[in-house]
Amino acid sequence: MRMPVYECDACSIKPESVVPLGGQRLTHFRDAVLDGITEDGPTIEISFKYLFAEVDVSAKFGRFDNLGFDYDPLDYYFIPGLYRDMDIGYLTPAFFDREVLLHYNNHPDYSVKLTSFSSGNIYQKGERLFSWGFGINRGGLIFMWLGDLKKDFNEENERDRKRFLASNVASDHDIVSKFYFSQIPFTIQDAFQESDNESKVFSLKNQFDERIKKEFGFNIAKIDIERLAEYYRPPILEDREQILNAYLSLTKYLIESLQIEDLKRLLIERGVPPKELKGLGSLKVFERFINIVLKLPDERGIMTPLYVLYDLRLLQGHLAIDSFGENYESCKKRLDAESITAEFEFFGIVVKSLISMYETLLAYPNS
């Protein structure tokens, strides 16, 4: 039996229909009206209204009128996992232009923390502005549940509500994100979503630093990566300046913080002549460390993400030079990205390559 579903115009995959509440209403309708027709038998088109015959699926949820947000009630009834027999309308998504985050990302009293490329929260002086945060869908729109918005917006943060109201946009009916799957898990794995952005890089880097300290007795980084991560400002939009500034910050955290003298000392203890290390920069010394001390093969390949990151950081101060485009293309090519890859998309590729690199580094054999 067929029922309508939302489809992504950019995808060739046709999704399976998912009926709310395990299809109880649809099954009842089938048994009562289409006696004898099995799921493997003939199909029939049925209007969506038969699934929710007792409600007007186009009616707004009155208890949220005071918020003033535009939303589509159909999302609540139609998107898998949102409908409930009680607390009607709570999990209806309201959508916002991503630019609303710019104010908070650049304000001294606020910060935007993205736990993944598709989930995050806003903090005011270290306190969460939203109880459960927000999702970022595949189209780049921010979305939150109406019920959460009603709880989180009060007289004290009326200015925040007005700011979001100004950025409120029509639903595009897409909430696919780590936020959605963690909030409405369909499997146990869904409930525990792993980060896929800079937060994951910082976590892995911290694990790596702790293991080095435990096994070799020194801090490989000059700074506490967890504390620095608190001040990190992620890029929000497809904006070159934001993205290059993020590369600059990541370079400071991951490359310039390396304790080069301690790494050289350890290499000399392992038999490397001091003259071979003279004049080497952070990356070259770290590359030797990976090969000689950690005993990992293909140290140059492992290090590629850091070399690319460093070159991207150099571009930050040379936007006007003729070779900018050529150097940028070189960075893309070394990470197997197509030349037409947009800058924000490429930023995600860089971050994922750094995640893969630290996962490889953490797999080094015990000394």
VOVEXSE-721171 format. One record per residue (C-alpha): residue number from 1; residue in three letters; x, y, z. Coordinates in nm, 4 decimals, m for minus. Example, Ala and Ser with C-alpha at 12.3 -4.5 7.8 and 13.67 -1.06 7.14 Angstrom:
VOVEXSE-721171
[node 1,"ALA",[1.2300,m0.4500,0.7800]],
[node 2,"SER",[1.3670,m0.1060,0.7140]],
This chain:
VOVEXSE-721171
[node 1,"MET",[0.0000,0.0000,0.0000]],
[node 2,"ARG",[0.1408,0.3395,m0.0939]],
[node 3,"MET",[0.1457,0.6597,0.1029]],
[node 4,"PRO",[0.3082,0.9908,0.0132]],
[node 5,"VAL",[0.6492,1.0828,0.1522]],
[node 6,"TYR",[0.8800,1.3820,0.1236]],
[node 7,"GLU",[1.1612,1.3363,m0.1249]],
[node 8,"CYS",[1.4896,1.5235,m0.1715]],
[node 9,"ASP",[1.5188,1.6667,m0.5226]],
[node 10,"ALA",[1.8966,1.6186,m0.5103]],
[node 11,"CYS",[1.8771,1.2460,m0.4335]],
[node 12,"SER",[1.8010,0.9594,m0.6681]],
[node 13,"ILE",[1.7057,0.7297,m0.3804]],
[node 14,"LYS",[1.3328,0.6953,m0.3238]],
[node 15,"PRO",[1.2617,0.6645,0.0498]],
[node 16,"GLU",[1.0293,0.4060,0.1960]],
[node 17,"SER",[0.7054,0.5268,0.3487]],
[node 18,"VAL",[0.7123,0.5405,0.7268]],
[node 19,"VAL",[0.3724,0.5504,0.8922]],
[node 20,"PRO",[0.3435,0.7137,1.2384]],
[node 21,"LEU",[0.2790,0.4804,1.5312]],
[node 22,"GLY",[0.3841,0.1741,1.3363]],
[node 23,"GLY",[0.1081,0.2188,1.0822]],
[node 24,"GLN",[m0.1767,0.1407,1.3212]],
[node 25,"ARG",[m0.4190,0.3809,1.1575]],
[node 26,"LEU",[m0.3215,0.2721,0.8087]],
[node 27,"THR",[m0.3582,m0.0954,0.9022]],
[node 28,"HIS",[m0.7000,m0.0300,1.0542]],
[node 29,"PHE",[m0.8084,0.1583,0.7416]],
[node 30,"ARG",[m0.6848,m0.1227,0.5185]],
[node 31,"ASP",[m0.8541,m0.3975,0.7184]],
[node 32,"ALA",[m1.1827,m0.2107,0.7448]],
[node 33,"VAL",[m1.2115,m0.0853,0.3890]],
[node 34,"LEU",[m0.9961,m0.3122,0.1775]],
[node 35,"ASP",[m1.0869,m0.6485,0.3228]],
[node 36,"GLY",[m0.8607,m0.9253,0.2025]],
[node 37,"ILE",[m0.5887,m0.7144,0.0412]],
[node 38,"THR",[m0.2469,m0.8016,0.1806]],
[node 39,"GLU",[0.0674,m0.5891,0.1936]],
[node 40,"ASP",[0.2083,m0.7930,m0.0944]],
[node 41,"GLY",[m0.1063,m0.7561,m0.2999]],
[node 42,"PRO",[m0.2467,m0.4721,m0.5121]],
[node 43,"THR",[m0.1722,m0.1151,m0.4084]],
[node 44,"ILE",[m0.4061,0.1787,m0.3865]],
[node 45,"GLU",[m0.3439,0.5517,m0.3524]],
[node 46,"ILE",[m0.5049,0.6897,m0.0360]],
[node 47,"SER",[m0.5332,1.0481,0.0732]],
[node 48,"PHE",[m0.3172,1.1540,0.3642]],
[node 49,"LYS",[m0.6273,1.2703,0.5501]],
[node 50,"TYR",[m0.7280,0.9078,0.6183]],
[node 51,"LEU",[m0.4275,0.8582,0.8445]],
[node 52,"PHE",[m0.5380,1.1396,1.0747]],
[node 53,"ALA",[m0.9095,1.1510,1.0083]],
[node 54,"GLU",[m0.9889,1.3017,1.3492]],
[node 55,"VAL",[m0.7650,1.6095,1.3128]],
[node 56,"ASP",[m0.7206,1.8966,1.0721]],
[node 57,"VAL",[m0.3596,1.8472,0.9634]],
[node 58,"SER",[m0.3423,2.1994,0.8229]],
[node 59,"ALA",[m0.4527,2.3714,1.1459]],
[node 60,"LYS",[m0.1960,2.5610,1.3503]],
[node 61,"PHE",[m0.1255,2.4670,1.7121]],
[node 62,"GLY",[m0.2846,2.7512,1.9095]],
[node 63,"ARG",[m0.0723,2.7204,2.2213]],
[node 64,"PHE",[0.2319,2.8346,2.0227]],
[node 65,"ASP",[0.0666,3.1429,1.8706]],
[node 66,"ASN",[0.2404,3.3776,2.1144]],
[node 67,"LEU",[0.5778,3.2849,1.9641]],
[node 68,"GLY",[0.4793,3.4239,1.6259]],
[node 69,"PHE",[0.6843,3.1710,1.4293]],
[node 70,"ASP",[0.5850,3.0388,1.0897]],
[node 71,"TYR",[0.5785,2.6587,1.0585]],
[node 72,"ASP",[0.4044,2.3835,0.8651]],
[node 73,"PRO",[0.1751,2.1607,1.0783]],
[node 74,"LEU",[0.2131,1.8854,0.8173]],
[node 75,"ASP",[0.5739,1.8390,0.9275]],
[node 76,"TYR",[0.4530,1.7246,1.2680]],
[node 77,"TYR",[0.2180,1.4651,1.1226]],
[node 78,"PHE",[0.4287,1.3580,0.8292]],
[node 79,"ILE",[0.7965,1.3512,0.9300]],
[node 80,"PRO",[0.8721,1.0125,1.0919]],
[node 81,"GLY",[0.8860,1.0080,1.4703]],
[node 82,"LEU",[0.7427,1.3522,1.5478]],
[node 83,"TYR",[0.3744,1.2732,1.5994]],
[node 84,"ARG",[0.2518,1.1928,1.9504]],
[node 85,"ASP",[m0.1006,1.1245,2.0790]],
[node 86,"MET",[m0.0251,1.3628,2.3653]],
[node 87,"ASP",[0.1484,1.7014,2.3808]],
[node 88,"ILE",[0.0260,1.7669,2.0275]],
[node 89,"GLY",[0.2518,1.9857,1.8175]],
[node 90,"TYR",[0.5486,1.9954,2.0559]],
[node 91,"LEU",[0.7898,1.8374,1.8080]],
[node 92,"THR",[0.6911,2.0581,1.5154]],
[node 93,"PRO",[1.0077,2.2059,1.3609]],
[node 94,"ALA",[1.0382,2.5813,1.3095]],
[node 95,"PHE",[1.3052,2.6863,1.0605]],
[node 96,"PHE",[1.5465,2.9796,1.0621]],
[node 97,"ASP",[1.8033,3.1270,0.8294]],
[node 98,"ARG",[2.1535,3.0244,0.9336]],
[node 99,"GLU",[2.2589,3.3891,0.9430]],
[node 100,"VAL",[2.0844,3.4227,1.2793]],
[node 101,"LEU",[2.3922,3.2558,1.4304]],
[node 102,"LEU",[2.6248,3.5329,1.3097]],
[node 103,"HIS",[2.5095,3.7742,1.5792]],
[node 104,"TYR",[2.5785,3.5231,1.8547]],
[node 105,"ASN",[2.9071,3.4028,1.7075]],
[node 106,"ASN",[3.0468,3.7574,1.7029]],
[node 107,"HIS",[2.9003,3.8929,2.0270]],
[node 108,"PRO",[3.1364,3.9044,2.3293]],
[node 109,"ASP",[2.8659,3.7719,2.5642]],
[node 110,"TYR",[2.7626,3.4827,2.3401]],
[node 111,"SER",[2.9206,3.1903,2.1604]],
[node 112,"VAL",[2.7987,2.9309,1.9126]],
[node 113,"LYS",[2.9122,2.5757,1.9822]],
[node 114,"LEU",[2.8539,2.3242,1.7050]],
[node 115,"THR",[2.8746,1.9707,1.8406]],
[node 116,"SER",[2.8607,1.8426,1.4830]],
[node 117,"PHE",[2.8067,1.9863,1.1368]],
[node 118,"SER",[2.4320,1.9401,1.1933]],
[node 119,"SER",[2.3739,2.0193,1.5621]],
[node 120,"GLY",[2.4705,2.2814,1.8166]],
[node 121,"ASN",[2.3667,2.5357,2.0764]],
[node 122,"ILE",[2.4122,2.9015,2.1674]],
[node 123,"TYR",[2.5723,2.9973,2.4974]],
[node 124,"GLN",[2.5328,3.3208,2.6910]],
[node 125,"LYS",[2.8201,3.3742,2.9339]],
[node 126,"GLY",[2.8733,2.9995,2.9493]],
[node 127,"GLU",[2.5058,2.9063,2.9964]],
[node 128,"ARG",[2.2982,2.7350,2.7285]],
[node 129,"LEU",[2.0440,2.9615,2.5634]],
[node 130,"PHE",[1.8371,2.6616,2.4500]],
[node 131,"SER",[1.7678,2.3531,2.6595]],
[node 132,"TRP",[1.8217,2.1056,2.3756]],
[node 133,"GLY",[1.9976,2.3153,2.1134]],
[node 134,"PHE",[1.9198,2.3191,1.7428]],
[node 135,"GLY",[1.9637,2.1135,1.4287]],
[node 136,"ILE",[2.1083,2.2138,1.0930]],
[node 137,"ASN",[1.9453,2.0428,0.7978]],
[node 138,"ARG",[2.0953,1.9473,0.4622]],
[node 139,"GLY",[1.9917,2.2808,0.3152]],
[node 140,"GLY",[2.1776,2.4718,0.5857]],
[node 141,"LEU",[1.8667,2.5891,0.7725]],
[node 142,"ILE",[1.8521,2.5982,1.1515]],
[node 143,"PHE",[1.5529,2.4247,1.3087]],
[node 144,"MET",[1.4164,2.3768,1.6601]],
[node 145,"TRP",[1.1045,2.2221,1.8106]],
[node 146,"LEU",[0.8142,2.4574,1.8815]],
[node 147,"GLY",[0.7740,2.3075,2.2276]],
[node 148,"ASP",[1.1361,2.3791,2.3166]],
[node 149,"LEU",[1.1094,2.7335,2.1825]],
[node 150,"LYS",[0.8042,2.7993,2.3987]],
[node 151,"LYS",[0.9927,2.6786,2.7063]],
[node 152,"ASP",[1.3166,2.8616,2.6306]],
[node 153,"PHE",[1.1849,3.1998,2.5184]],
[node 154,"ASN",[1.0561,3.4089,2.8082]],
[node 155,"GLU",[1.0428,3.7740,2.9125]],
[node 156,"GLU",[1.4121,3.7747,3.0000]],
[node 157,"ASN",[1.5212,3.6843,2.6477]],
[node 158,"GLU",[1.2486,3.8544,2.4460]],
[node 159,"ARG",[1.5171,4.0191,2.2322]],
[node 160,"ASP",[1.6438,3.6755,2.1351]],
[node 161,"ARG",[1.2934,3.5670,2.0327]],
[node 162,"LYS",[1.2588,3.8756,1.8131]],
[node 163,"ARG",[1.5971,3.8086,1.6572]],
[node 164,"PHE",[1.4923,3.4543,1.5695]],
[node 165,"LEU",[1.1534,3.5778,1.4529]],
[node 166,"ALA",[1.3288,3.8059,1.2037]],
[node 167,"SER",[1.5193,3.5027,1.0702]],
[node 168,"ASN",[1.2194,3.2674,1.0637]],
[node 169,"VAL",[1.1684,3.1100,0.7191]],
[node 170,"ALA",[0.9188,2.8716,0.5645]],
[node 171,"SER",[0.9672,2.5004,0.6223]],
[node 172,"ASP",[1.1612,2.3063,0.3619]],
[node 173,"HIS",[1.0412,1.9848,0.5333]],
[node 174,"ASP",[1.3959,1.8521,0.5870]],
[node 175,"ILE",[1.5225,1.7799,0.9386]],
[node 176,"VAL",[1.7776,1.5103,0.8549]],
[node 177,"SER",[2.0646,1.5808,1.0946]],
[node 178,"LYS",[2.2487,1.4382,1.3928]],
[node 179,"PHE",[2.0213,1.6535,1.6081]],
[node 180,"TYR",[1.7092,1.4830,1.4684]],
[node 181,"PHE",[1.8427,1.1297,1.5004]],
[node 182,"SER",[1.9688,1.1857,1.8557]],
[node 183,"GLN",[1.6372,1.3432,1.9617]],
[node 184,"ILE",[1.4175,1.0908,1.7783]],
[node 185,"PRO",[1.6354,0.7768,1.7679]],
[node 186,"PHE",[1.5223,0.4886,1.5507]],
[node 187,"THR",[1.8051,0.2652,1.6798]],
[node 188,"ILE",[2.0254,0.2569,1.9887]],
[node 189,"GLN",[2.3123,0.3856,1.7743]],
[node 190,"ASP",[2.1036,0.6857,1.6681]],
[node 191,"ALA",[2.0683,0.7958,2.0296]],
[node 192,"PHE",[2.4451,0.8346,2.0685]],
[node 193,"GLN",[2.5548,1.0477,1.7757]],
[node 194,"GLU",[2.9288,1.1015,1.7369]],
[node 195,"SER",[3.0591,1.4436,1.6464]],
[node 196,"ASP",[3.1866,1.4873,1.2912]],
[node 197,"ASN",[3.3265,1.8408,1.3123]],
[node 198,"GLU",[3.5961,2.0395,1.4954]],
[node 199,"SER",[3.4642,1.9170,1.8318]],
[node 200,"LYS",[3.5697,1.5659,1.7326]],
[node 201,"VAL",[3.9123,1.6945,1.6247]],
[node 202,"PHE",[3.9630,1.8613,1.9637]],
[node 203,"SER",[3.8505,1.5490,2.1491]],
[node 204,"LEU",[4.0852,1.3188,1.9550]],
[node 205,"LYS",[4.3733,1.5661,1.9858]],
[node 206,"ASN",[4.3216,1.5733,2.3617]],
[node 207,"GLN",[4.3212,1.1916,2.3781]],
[node 208,"PHE",[4.6411,1.1806,2.1744]],
[node 209,"ASP",[4.8122,1.4398,2.3952]],
[node 210,"GLU",[4.7158,1.2490,2.7101]],
[node 211,"ARG",[4.8536,0.9229,2.5730]],
[node 212,"ILE",[5.1832,1.0879,2.4757]],
[node 213,"LYS",[5.2177,1.2369,2.8240]],
[node 214,"LYS",[5.1437,0.9018,2.9876]],
[node 215,"GLU",[5.3894,0.7032,2.7741]],
[node 216,"PHE",[5.6689,0.9556,2.7172]],
[node 217,"GLY",[5.6420,1.1835,3.0182]],
[node 218,"PHE",[5.5965,1.5253,2.8563]],
[node 219,"ASN",[5.3221,1.7512,2.7271]],
[node 220,"ILE",[5.3301,1.7444,2.3489]],
[node 221,"ALA",[5.1259,2.0664,2.3362]],
[node 222,"LYS",[5.2070,2.4007,2.4955]],
[node 223,"ILE",[4.8417,2.4696,2.5623]],
[node 224,"ASP",[4.5342,2.2918,2.6945]],
[node 225,"ILE",[4.3365,2.2075,2.3832]],
[node 226,"GLU",[4.0120,2.1726,2.5801]],
[node 227,"ARG",[4.0404,2.5264,2.7170]],
[node 228,"LEU",[4.1267,2.6676,2.3766]],
[node 229,"ALA",[3.8294,2.4924,2.2215]],
[node 230,"GLU",[3.6046,2.7024,2.4447]],
[node 231,"TYR",[3.7193,3.0141,2.2591]],
[node 232,"TYR",[3.7007,2.8650,1.9120]],
[node 233,"ARG",[3.4620,3.0377,1.6705]],
[node 234,"PRO",[3.3397,2.8014,1.3963]],
[node 235,"PRO",[3.2585,2.9315,1.0489]],
[node 236,"ILE",[2.8846,2.9773,1.0110]],
[node 237,"LEU",[2.8311,3.0597,0.6450]],
[node 238,"GLU",[2.9839,3.0157,0.3017]],
[node 239,"ASP",[3.2112,3.3127,0.3750]],
[node 240,"ARG",[3.5812,3.3072,0.2869]],
[node 241,"GLU",[3.6912,3.5287,0.5753]],
[node 242,"GLN",[3.5107,3.3160,0.8358]],
[node 243,"ILE",[3.6522,2.9955,0.6928]],
[node 244,"LEU",[4.0101,3.1216,0.6634]],
[node 245,"ASN",[3.9933,3.2557,1.0197]],
[node 246,"ALA",[3.8896,2.9075,1.1319]],
[node 247,"TYR",[4.1931,2.7608,0.9520]],
[node 248,"LEU",[4.4089,3.0138,1.1367]],
[node 249,"SER",[4.2663,2.9081,1.4737]],
[node 250,"LEU",[4.3044,2.5375,1.3969]],
[node 251,"THR",[4.6669,2.5929,1.2928]],
[node 252,"LYS",[4.7407,2.7609,1.6255]],
[node 253,"TYR",[4.5750,2.4790,1.8190]],
[node 254,"LEU",[4.7104,2.1807,1.6267]],
[node 255,"ILE",[5.0461,2.2899,1.4826]],
[node 256,"GLU",[5.1903,2.5973,1.6509]],
[node 257,"SER",[5.1195,2.4526,1.9956]],
[node 258,"LEU",[5.3534,2.1542,1.9444]],
[node 259,"GLN",[5.6423,2.1321,2.1938]],
[node 260,"ILE",[5.9165,2.1110,1.9323]],
[node 261,"GLU",[6.2123,2.1098,2.1710]],
[node 262,"ASP",[6.0723,1.8157,2.3674]],
[node 263,"LEU",[6.0044,1.6281,2.0444]],
[node 264,"LYS",[6.3616,1.6932,1.9279]],
[node 265,"ARG",[6.4998,1.5745,2.2612]],
[node 266,"LEU",[6.3077,1.2486,2.2338]],
[node 267,"LEU",[6.4237,1.1991,1.8741]],
[node 268,"ILE",[6.7868,1.2552,1.9750]],
[node 269,"GLU",[6.7425,0.9957,2.2509]],
[node 270,"ARG",[6.6236,0.7564,1.9799]],
[node 271,"GLY",[6.9434,0.8092,1.7819]],
[node 272,"VAL",[6.8625,1.0960,1.5457]],
[node 273,"PRO",[7.1724,1.3201,1.4992]],
[node 274,"PRO",[7.1027,1.6741,1.6287]],
[node 275,"LYS",[7.2277,1.8257,1.3033]],
[node 276,"GLU",[6.9456,1.6495,1.1137]],
[node 277,"LEU",[6.6917,1.8314,1.3290]],
[node 278,"LYS",[6.8522,2.1732,1.3156]],
[node 279,"GLY",[6.6308,2.4291,1.1462]],
[node 280,"LEU",[6.3319,2.1957,1.1096]],
[node 281,"GLY",[5.9897,2.3434,1.1755]],
[node 282,"SER",[5.7017,2.1990,1.3741]],
[node 283,"LEU",[5.5583,1.9817,1.0988]],
[node 284,"LYS",[5.8888,1.8280,0.9895]],
[node 285,"VAL",[5.9843,1.7443,1.3479]],
[node 286,"PHE",[5.6419,1.5955,1.4172]],
[node 287,"GLU",[5.6686,1.3898,1.0990]],
[node 288,"ARG",[5.9975,1.2422,1.2221]],
[node 289,"PHE",[5.8357,1.1731,1.5588]],
[node 290,"ILE",[5.5528,0.9782,1.3939]],
[node 291,"ASN",[5.7965,0.7604,1.1997]],
[node 292,"ILE",[6.0789,0.7061,1.4491]],
[node 293,"VAL",[5.9050,0.7145,1.7879]],
[node 294,"LEU",[5.5482,0.6092,1.7122]],
[node 295,"LYS",[5.6688,0.3668,1.4439]],
[node 296,"LEU",[5.3813,0.4404,1.2086]],
[node 297,"PRO",[5.4444,0.3869,0.8357]],
[node 298,"ASP",[5.3626,0.6450,0.5683]],
[node 299,"GLU",[5.4241,0.9352,0.8014]],
[node 300,"ARG",[5.4057,1.1826,0.5135]],
[node 301,"GLY",[5.0643,1.0534,0.4102]],
[node 302,"ILE",[4.9409,1.0651,0.7690]],
[node 303,"MET",[5.0589,1.4248,0.7982]],
[node 304,"THR",[4.8935,1.5477,0.4767]],
[node 305,"PRO",[4.5938,1.7068,0.6563]],
[node 306,"LEU",[4.8259,1.9142,0.8771]],
[node 307,"TYR",[5.0377,2.0263,0.5808]],
[node 308,"VAL",[4.7213,2.1277,0.3962]],
[node 309,"LEU",[4.5905,2.3076,0.7049]],
[node 310,"TYR",[4.9154,2.5020,0.7351]],
[node 311,"ASP",[4.9032,2.6050,0.3691]],
[node 312,"LEU",[4.5414,2.7147,0.4079]],
[node 313,"ARG",[4.6433,2.9233,0.7070]],
[node 314,"LEU",[4.9077,3.0955,0.4914]],
[node 315,"LEU",[4.6369,3.1901,0.2423]],
[node 316,"GLN",[4.4571,3.3836,0.5151]],
[node 317,"GLY",[4.6982,3.6752,0.4828]],
[node 318,"HIS",[4.7385,3.6607,0.1048]],
[node 319,"LEU",[4.3887,3.6980,m0.0362]],
[node 320,"ALA",[4.4963,3.9484,m0.3006]],
[node 321,"ILE",[4.7976,3.7705,m0.4482]],
[node 322,"ASP",[4.7737,3.6262,m0.7990]],
[node 323,"SER",[4.8642,3.2750,m0.6857]],
[node 324,"PHE",[4.5829,3.2532,m0.4274]],
[node 325,"GLY",[4.3521,3.0514,m0.6533]],
[node 326,"GLU",[4.6309,2.8191,m0.7640]],
[node 327,"ASN",[4.7410,2.7523,m0.4054]],
[node 328,"TYR",[4.3826,2.6938,m0.2958]],
[node 329,"GLU",[4.3331,2.4425,m0.5773]],
[node 330,"SER",[4.6506,2.2637,m0.4684]],
[node 331,"CYS",[4.5088,2.2218,m0.1180]],
[node 332,"LYS",[4.1863,2.0769,m0.2570]],
[node 333,"LYS",[4.3700,1.8361,m0.4836]],
[node 334,"ARG",[4.5862,1.6990,m0.2008]],
[node 335,"LEU",[4.2723,1.6019,m0.0099]],
[node 336,"ASP",[4.1085,1.4531,m0.3209]],
[node 337,"ALA",[3.8464,1.7286,m0.3410]],
[node 338,"GLU",[3.7174,1.8474,m0.6767]],
[node 339,"SER",[3.8180,2.1949,m0.7884]],
[node 340,"ILE",[3.4537,2.3049,m0.7946]],
[node 341,"THR",[3.4068,2.2170,m0.4263]],
[node 342,"ALA",[3.2597,2.5155,m0.2412]],
[node 343,"GLU",[3.4717,2.6632,0.0369]],
[node 344,"PHE",[3.2426,2.5632,0.3241]],
[node 345,"GLU",[3.2116,2.2113,0.1860]],
[node 346,"PHE",[3.5889,2.1905,0.1551]],
[node 347,"PHE",[3.6229,2.3074,0.5145]],
[node 348,"GLY",[3.4222,1.9992,0.6120]],
[node 349,"ILE",[3.6582,1.7808,0.4078]],
[node 350,"VAL",[3.9594,1.9323,0.5863]],
[node 351,"VAL",[3.8033,1.8679,0.9265]],
[node 352,"LYS",[3.7151,1.5085,0.8405]],
[node 353,"SER",[4.0709,1.4482,0.7189]],
[node 354,"LEU",[4.2015,1.5778,1.0535]],
[node 355,"ILE",[3.9662,1.3426,1.2372]],
[node 356,"SER",[4.0958,1.0499,1.0312]],
[node 357,"MET",[4.4555,1.1565,1.0970]],
[node 358,"TYR",[4.4148,1.1649,1.4756]],
[node 359,"GLU",[4.2338,0.8318,1.4721]],
[node 360,"THR",[4.5363,0.6893,1.2893]],
[node 361,"LEU",[4.7789,0.8498,1.5341]],
[node 362,"LEU",[4.5895,0.7059,1.8293]],
[node 363,"ALA",[4.6313,0.3597,1.6790]],
[node 364,"TYR",[5.0110,0.3619,1.7105]],
[node 365,"PRO",[5.1568,0.0503,1.8806]],
[node 366,"ASN",[5.2627,0.0685,2.2432]],
[node 367,"SER",[5.6267,0.1639,2.2821]],
